[in-house]
């Protein structure tokens, strides 16, 4: 969406889904214009955070707008506390624009609120300048057999950057002490890989052990680059 702030000042806005720093910076340069990223929920009546259009830094969602107050809720099981440096926790909203609950669904309403504060389900870090960076999901976690909590969305967001990976899903069970990953290979890359490795593009690649091995190696490479611990590195693919 495009907005005009008088004269020749033009701003492009993005919302509804996260935008990577690389894409954000590329669009700002390619269109040679100011770019603003907004963050919010349907339950907050839309945008509740927004970056300043002259902010040169990307990778965050800016500060809260006038219709909301914001606080961070501690999540001990994920080691997120407002006393961390910088402060970390689940982003919670309060204000006149916040929903009072879900229609005829008291159970969901109770689940969604911490007192009068609406829980977003997103984990944020408060940066030194007061802006917030969304880094994780509060609800999307599972526990392994040794009691370790795993946040699969954080892992999936990195593993999908592998050229091998089109889509992926990290899974774990409280009865096991390891995680596994399900991968859909990126089709254009797969065609290129098949040609370079003398394989026929088609059904015979389903059980191609060399393809699985190279995919797994690249996933482990990404895990190491991001300093994931041993439990966050998938043991099966």
C-alpha positions in Angstrom: 0.0 0.0 0.0 1.2 3.5 -0.8 0.6 6.7 1.1 1.6 10.3 0.3 2.6 12.7 3.1 2.2 16.0 1.3 4.4 17.3 -1.4 6.5 14.6 -3.0 7.1 12.5 0.2 5.9 9.0 -0.7 5.8 6.1 1.7 5.2 2.4 1.1 3.6 0.4 3.9 3.9 -3.3 4.6 1.9 -5.4 7.2 0.0 -8.6 7.8 3.1 -10.8 7.6 6.8 -10.4 8.6 9.2 -9.0 6.0 12.8 -10.1 6.0 15.5 -7.4 6.4 16.9 -8.3 3.0 13.6 -7.8 1.2 12.8 -4.7 3.2 16.1 -3.0 2.3 15.9 -4.2 -1.3 12.4 -2.7 -1.8 13.4 0.6 -0.2 16.4 0.9 -2.5 14.6 -0.4 -5.6 11.6 1.9 -5.3 13.8 4.7 -4.0 11.2 5.7 -1.4 10.5 5.6 2.4 9.3 2.2 3.7 7.3 1.5 6.8 6.6 -1.8 8.5 3.6 -2.1 10.7 2.7 -4.9 13.2 -0.6 -5.7 15.0 -3.5 -8.1 15.3 -7.1 -8.2 14.2 -7.9 -8.1 18.0 -6.1 -4.8 18.3 -7.9 -3.2 15.3 -4.9 -3.4 13.1 -1.5 -1.8 13.4 -0.2 -1.3 16.9 3.5 -0.9 16.1 5.0 1.0 13.2 8.5 1.9 12.2 9.4 5.6 11.6 9.6 6.3 7.9 13.0 7.9 8.3 14.5 5.1 10.4 17.5 3.8 8.5 17.5 0.5 10.4 15.4 -2.5 9.4 14.6 -5.8 11.1 12.2 -4.4 13.8 8.6 -3.2 13.9 9.2 0.2 15.5 7.5 1.5 18.6 3.8 1.3 19.8 1.3 3.7 18.3 -1.0 5.9 20.3 -4.0 3.5 20.6 -2.2 0.9 22.7 0.0 0.3 25.8 2.4 -2.5 25.6 4.2 -4.8 28.1 6.2 -8.0 28.0 5.0 -11.2 29.7 7.7 -13.4 31.1 7.9 -17.0 29.6 10.2 -18.9 32.1 10.0 -22.2 30.1 11.6 -20.4 27.1 14.0 -18.3 29.2 12.4 -15.0 28.2 12.2 -12.4 31.0 11.5 -8.7 31.1 14.7 -8.5 33.2 16.8 -9.8 30.4 19.2 -7.4 28.7 17.7 -6.5 26.4 14.2 -7.2 27.8 12.4 -10.2 26.2 8.9 -11.6 26.6 5.5 -12.1 25.0 4.1 -8.9 23.6 0.9 -7.9 25.4 -1.5 -5.1 24.5 -4.0 -2.9 26.4 -6.0 0.1 25.2 -9.3 1.4 23.9 -8.9 -0.4 20.6 -8.4 -3.8 22.1 -11.1 -6.4 21.8 -13.0 -7.3 25.0 -13.2 -10.9 24.0 -14.4 -13.4 21.4 -18.1 -13.6 20.6 -19.9 -16.3 22.8 -16.5 -18.0 23.5 -15.6 -17.4 27.1 -12.9 -20.2 27.0 -10.9 -18.6 24.2 -11.4 -15.1 25.7 -9.9 -16.3 29.0 -7.0 -18.0 27.2 -6.2 -14.9 25.2 -5.9 -12.5 28.1 -3.5 -12.1 31.0 -5.7 -10.0 33.3 -6.7 -7.0 31.1 -3.7 -7.5 28.8 -4.3 -9.2 25.4 -1.5 -11.8 24.7 -0.2 -11.6 21.1 1.5 -15.0 21.1 4.6 -13.3 19.7 7.9 -12.9 21.6 9.6 -9.5 21.3 12.8 -7.9 22.3 12.8 -4.2 23.3 15.8 -2.6 21.6 17.7 0.3 23.2 15.8 3.0 21.2 12.4 1.6 22.3 11.5 -0.2 19.2 10.5 -3.9 19.3 11.9 -6.8 17.3 9.7 -10.0 17.0 12.0 -13.0 17.4 9.8 -16.0 18.3 6.4 -17.5 19.0 5.3 -18.0 22.6 2.8 -20.8 21.9 4.4 -22.8 19.2 6.7 -24.9 21.4 7.0 -28.6 22.3 9.0 -30.4 25.0 11.4 -33.3 24.5 11.8 -36.3 26.8 14.6 -34.7 28.8 12.5 -31.6 29.5 14.0 -29.3 26.9 11.6 -26.9 25.2 12.0 -26.5 21.4 10.5 -23.5 19.4 10.1 -25.0 15.9 9.1 -21.8 14.1 12.4 -20.2 14.9 14.3 -23.2 13.4 12.0 -23.5 10.4 12.5 -19.8 9.5 16.2 -20.5 9.2 16.2 -24.0 7.6 13.9 -22.8 4.8 16.7 -20.5 3.7 18.6 -23.6 2.4 18.5 -23.7 -1.4 17.3 -27.4 -1.1 14.3 -26.5 1.0 11.0 -25.3 -0.4 9.0 -25.9 2.8 9.9 -27.6 6.1 8.3 -28.7 9.4 10.3 -29.4 12.5 8.7 -32.1 14.8 9.4 -33.5 18.2 7.8 -35.7 20.8 7.8 -35.7 24.6 8.7 -39.4 24.3 11.9 -38.8 22.3 15.1 -36.8 23.0 15.6 -35.6 19.5 13.9 -33.6 16.7 13.3 -34.5 13.1 12.5 -32.4 10.0 10.1 -33.0 7.1 11.2 -31.3 3.9 9.7 -30.5 0.5 12.5 -29.9 -1.9 12.4 -26.6 -3.9 11.4 -27.8 -7.3 13.5 -25.4 -9.5 16.5 -26.3 -7.4 15.7 -30.0 -7.6 15.6 -29.9 -11.4 19.0 -28.2 -11.5 20.4 -30.7 -8.9 19.1 -33.7 -10.9 20.8 -32.4 -14.1 24.1 -31.7 -12.4 24.1 -35.1 -10.6 23.0 -37.3 -13.5 19.7 -38.2 -12.0 16.3 -38.3 -13.7 13.9 -35.6 -12.5 10.8 -37.5 -11.2 9.7 -40.3 -8.9 13.2 -41.9 -8.7 14.4 -38.9 -6.6 12.1 -39.8 -3.8 14.5 -42.4 -2.3 17.7 -40.8 -3.6 20.0 -41.1 -0.6 22.6 -38.7 -1.9 19.9 -36.0 -2.2 18.7 -36.6 1.3 22.3 -36.6 2.6 23.2 -33.3 0.9 19.9 -31.7 2.1 20.6 -32.8 5.7 24.2 -31.5 5.5 23.0 -28.1 4.4 20.4 -28.0 7.2 23.1 -28.8 9.7 25.3 -26.1 8.2 22.5 -23.5 8.8 22.0 -24.8 12.3 25.7 -24.3 13.1 25.8 -20.8 11.5 22.9 -19.9 13.8 24.5 -21.5 16.9 21.5 -23.8 17.4 22.1 -26.3 20.2 22.4 -30.1 19.6 18.7 -30.7 20.4 17.7 -28.0 17.8 19.6 -29.8 15.1 17.3 -32.4 13.5 18.5 -36.0 13.8 16.3 -37.4 11.0 15.0 -36.1 7.7 
